[in-house]
Structures are given as C-alpha cells and as structure tokens.
Amino acid sequence: MNIINGGINSIEQMKKHLQFVDGAMIGRQAYKHPEFLLKVDQEIYKSSDAQNTSMNEIISEYADYVERI
C-alpha cells in the first residue's frame, strides 16, 4: 500500500495524488481547517451524510477524537 503524506491542502491535490497512490494523509489541513474533512467526505467518499453535518458537530466530534488520542 502506498500512501502520500505532507503538504496536501486541497481536494484537487488529493485527487491528483490518488491517481497514483492508495491514500493521502491530510493532517495539518484537517486540524487547521476541520471543515476540510467535510469536503473530503463529499468529494472523495461521496458521502451524503457530510452535507447534513454542521460545523459545530464537526468540531465537537473532532474534540472528542483529540481527547481520546
């Protein structure tokens, strides 16, 4: 499995990389801009649930995740 890590700041960059690798890590972009994860869910995973998720829900779930790790 090939995964790229580092400097991915847009869905367009991610899509280009995913033509050649199995996965893309988006650590800094995700913690600096949690709403980016909604775009990933919508654009990469085609999740319709992401369209109905509020920013408050995202931040709350992210905070719960951070507390667990």
N, C-alpha and C positions, 0 to 999 in steps of 0.2 A: 504494500500500500504506500502510495506517495502522497505526502501532504506538504503544502507550502505554508510558510509562516513568516509574517512580518511585512508591514507596510501596506496592507490591503485596506484601502479607505473607501471603496465604492463597490456597488453591485456590479458595475461594468468590469472593473478589475477582477472581481471574483469570478465572473462568468468566463472571462478570457483564460484565467488560470485553470478553471475546472475543465477546460477542453483537454488539458494535458496532465492533470493530477487528479487524485481521488478525493481530496479535501483541501479546504483552505481555512486557516486559523485567523480570527479577526479580534484578537484580544484587546488591544488598545482602542480600536474603533468602537468596540462594544462597551467598554467601561466609560469611555469619554462621551459616547452618544448612544445610550441604551435603545433609543428608538430605531437605531440601525438594525437591530435584531428583528424588528417587525418587517422591515424591507427584505431581510434575508428570508424570513418565513414566507412572505408573499411571493418573492421573485424566484428564489431557489427551490423552496419546498412546496410552492403552490398552495400554501395553507390559507384557507378561507377564514379560519379562526382568528388569524392575525388582524384581519380587517375590523373585527369587532372588539379588539383589545384596546383599552385606554392606556395612555401614558402612565397614569397613576398605578394601574395594575402591573404594568411592566416594571416600574421602579420598585413596587412592593415585592414582586416575585424575585427581582434581582437582589434586593436587600436580604431577603430570606436565604437566597442561594449563597451570598457572600458570608453570611453568619455561619452557615454550615461548613464552609471550607476553611 
